[in-house]
Amino acid sequence: MGRDPSAPSAEDRDRNAGIRNELRTIAFRLREMQRLQSIRLEQENVRLAAEGLEPVTDADFFKRTARPREIEPEAITRAVETLGEASVDEYLWVTLLDGSRIEGHAGPIDYEPDERLHVELTPTHETRIRYELRSSRDEDRWRPIIVRKFERGAEDWTELAQVAEVRLDDES
């Protein structure tokens, strides 16, 4: 029996691995450039303020065109399991894919390990806001956890971003 002609050869796999590594390096360098631009923007705002000029208020202007990075399936599974193990009223720190963070006390938790996750999060000092973290399982993997925000007085939930990392109160 011969080799499957539709299967990639070892040479193709090596070439693809090389390309993947180059793309990861480029992505890393782009993120580092964004970080340095942000630092430079802060420095420029200090200079503008010293001269009595109005600072740049849209500090993430360059992020609007950035392609969101993807979260590894293992990281999604870890975050889902961490949230699933949380207790009601336990304090959670959640880092979103865009780098922002939310934190607060866990509200109702609906977790079925092979089906779905739904957690409500209430910030400690902001009673007008609630967050909802949701994910579901497709066949053998979890979908990214999506965070939505609801502010009292708003008509509907606003989708914020995907979860990149979750930490419970007792974790260091």
N, C-alpha and C positions, 0 to 999 in steps of 0.2 A: 504494500500500500504506500503511495507516494504522499508528498507534502501537499497540504491543502493550498491551492493556488490563490485563494482569497485571503489567507493568513499572511500577515506582514513578515518579511524576512528579518533575520537578526540585524542586518545592515539598516533596514528601514526603522526598526525599533531604536537602534543606536542613534540614527539621525534625528528621529522624533524626540528622543530624550535630550539630545543636544539642543535642539530648537526650544524645547520646553524650558531648559535651564537658562538659555539666553533670554527668553521672554520673562522669566522670573527675575533675572538680574536687571533687566530694563525696568520692570515694574517697581522693584525695590529702589532703583535710582530715581525714578519719577516721584515716588512717595517721599524720598529724602529731599528732593528739590522742593516739593510742596512744603515740607516742614521748614526748610531754610527760608523759603519765601515768606512764610508766616512769621518767623522770627524777625526777618528784615522789615516786614510791614509794621510789627510792633515798635521796632527801633525808629522807623520813619514817623510813626504817630507821636512818639515822644518828642522828636525834633519839631514836628508841626505844632504840637501843643506849646512847646517852648517859644515858638515864634508867634503864638497867638492865632494860629490857623486851625481850621476844623480838621480833625483826624479822619482817616478812612474808617467808616463804621462797618462796612461789609467785609469783615476779615477773611471770609472764606470764598471770595469772589472767584478764585481759580478752581475751586472744587466743583463748581456746577457742571463743568465739562468733563470731569474725571469719571472714568468708567468704574462702577463699583466693583470691588474685589469680591471674589467668591469665598465662601466659607467651606472648609473641608468637611466632608460628611462626618468624620470622627468628632470634630469640634461641635457640630450640631448635636450629635448624639450625647456628648458629655453635657452640653448645656441643657438639653431636654431632661436628662436623668437628674441633673442637679436641681432643676426646678421641680421635677416630679417628687423628689425627696424632701423638698421644703415643707415646712409646717405653716399653717395659717398664722399670721402675725410675725413670722420670722423676717428679719431684715435682709434685703437683697440689694446687691449692687449689680447693675446690668450695663455692659458696654455695648454700644451699637456699632454696626459696621462702619458708620460714618465717623466714628471716633467719639461721639457724644456719649454721655452717661446719664442713666436715670437710677434712682434708688428709692427705697421705701419699704413699707411692710406688705408682705404677701396677704392678699385677700383670699377669696375662695379659690381652691385649686382643684381642677378636674383633670386627672391624669390616668389614662389607660395605656400601660406600657407598649402595647402593640397597635395602638390606634390613634390617640390624640392627646394633646396637652393644651390646657387653657388656665392661665394664671392671671389674676388681677393684682395690680400693684398700686398702692396708695402712698404718695410722697408724704413724709413726716410733717413738713411745714406748709404743705399746700393742699388744703382740703377741697379746692375747686377742681382739681385734676385727678384723673384716674388713668392708669395705663392697663392695657390688655396685651398679654403675650400669648400667641397661638402658634401651634404647629400640628401637623398631622403626619401620619406615616403612610408612605406609598410603598407597597410590597416589602422591600428589604431595607429601606432607609427613611430617615426623618426628613421632612421638608424644612427649609430654614425657618427659624422662629421669627415671626413678624410682630412688631410692636405697634400698637395703635394707641392714640391719646384721645381722651374725652375731657373737655372743659365744660364746667357747668355754664349753661347759657348757649352752648353751641348746638347746632342742629344734628350733627353726626360725628362719628369717630374720624380722626385724621390718622392716616397711616404714616408712621415715622421712618422706620428702617428695620433692617434685620438685626438680630442679636448676634454679636461676635463672641461674647463671653459673659458668664454669670458667676457671681460669688455670693456665698451665704455668709451670714454674720459670724459664724464660728470658724470660718476659713481664714487663713492668713494670706 
